[in-house]
C-alpha cells in the first residue's frame, strides 16, 4: 500500500513538472519552429498531441492562456483519430511506426 501511494505521489509530481516546465518550453519551441518553417514542427505537434491526449484536463488548464495552440491540438487529435478510423476501415493500421495489414 505504501509503495502504491508513493508511485501515485511521484506520478502527480512528474505530471505537474511536465505541465509547469516542459509544456511552456514546447509552446515556445513551436513558435520558433513556425517562424523558421522547420520540418520538425510536424514531430513537435505529434508529441504535443500525445501529451494532449494523455493529460487532456491538465493541458486544458495550463493552455487556457494560449487558446490558439489548444485549438490546434484539439483539431490535430480529431484529424488523427479520423485518419486512424478510416485506415482501420480499410483493414490497415499503423502502430508505433510499424505497418500492419489485417486480413478481414
N, C-alpha and C positions, 0 to 999 in steps of 0.2 A: 504493500500500500504506500509506503513512504517513497519507494522508488518511482511509483507511478505519479505521485504528486510532484516529485522533483522534475520528472520528464515534462509534465504539464506546465510547470512554472518556467522551465527553460524554453519550452516552445513559445510561451507567451512573451518572454523576454526577447527571444530571437525575432518573432514576428513584429514586435514593437520597434526593434532596432531597424528592421528592414523598412518599415513604414516611415520612421523618423529620419533615417540617414540615407539608406540606399535609394529609395524612391525619388527623393528630390534630386539626387545626383543623376539618376536615369532620365528624369524630366529635363534637366539642363543639357545632358548629353543629346537628347532628342532634338533640342533646339539647335545645337551646334551641328549635328549631322544633317538637319534640314537645310541649314544655311549653306553648308558646303556641298549639298546634293550628293551625299555619300551613299554608296550601295549598302553600307552597314545599317542604314536606317530600317531596312526590312527585318533584319535579325533582331534589332533592338525592339521593334514593335511586336515581334513574335514573343520575345521574352516578357515585355510589358503585358501582353495579352495573357500569358501564362500566369503572371502574378495577379492580374485582374480576375481571372477565373478561379484561382486558388484562394485568394483573400479578398473577395468582392466587397464585403462590408467595410473592411479596413481601408481598402483603396478608395472606395466612395467617400469615406470620411476624410482621408488625407488629400484627396484631389478635389475637394469642394472649392478650393480657390483656383483650380485650373480646369474649368468646365470643358474647355476645348479638347484637352487631352483625354478627359473622362469620356466624352462623346466619341472620340476616335477609337478608344479601346472598346467601348460597347459595340460600335459599328464593326470593328475588325473581328470581335468574338462572334457576332452574329453571322458575318460573312464566312468565317472559317467553319462555323457549325453547319451552314448551308452547303459548303463545299464537301464536308465530310459526309453529310446526309446524301448528297447526290452521288458521290463515289460509292457509298455503300449500296445504293440502289442498283448501280451498275455492276456490283459484285467486286469492286476494287476498293481496298482500304490501304491507307498508308499509316504505318505505326513506327514512330521513332526513327524516321528516315529510311525504313525498310519497307519495300513494297510487297504486299501480299495480295494474291488474287484468289478469291474463293470461288469454288465451282458450285453454283446454285442451280 
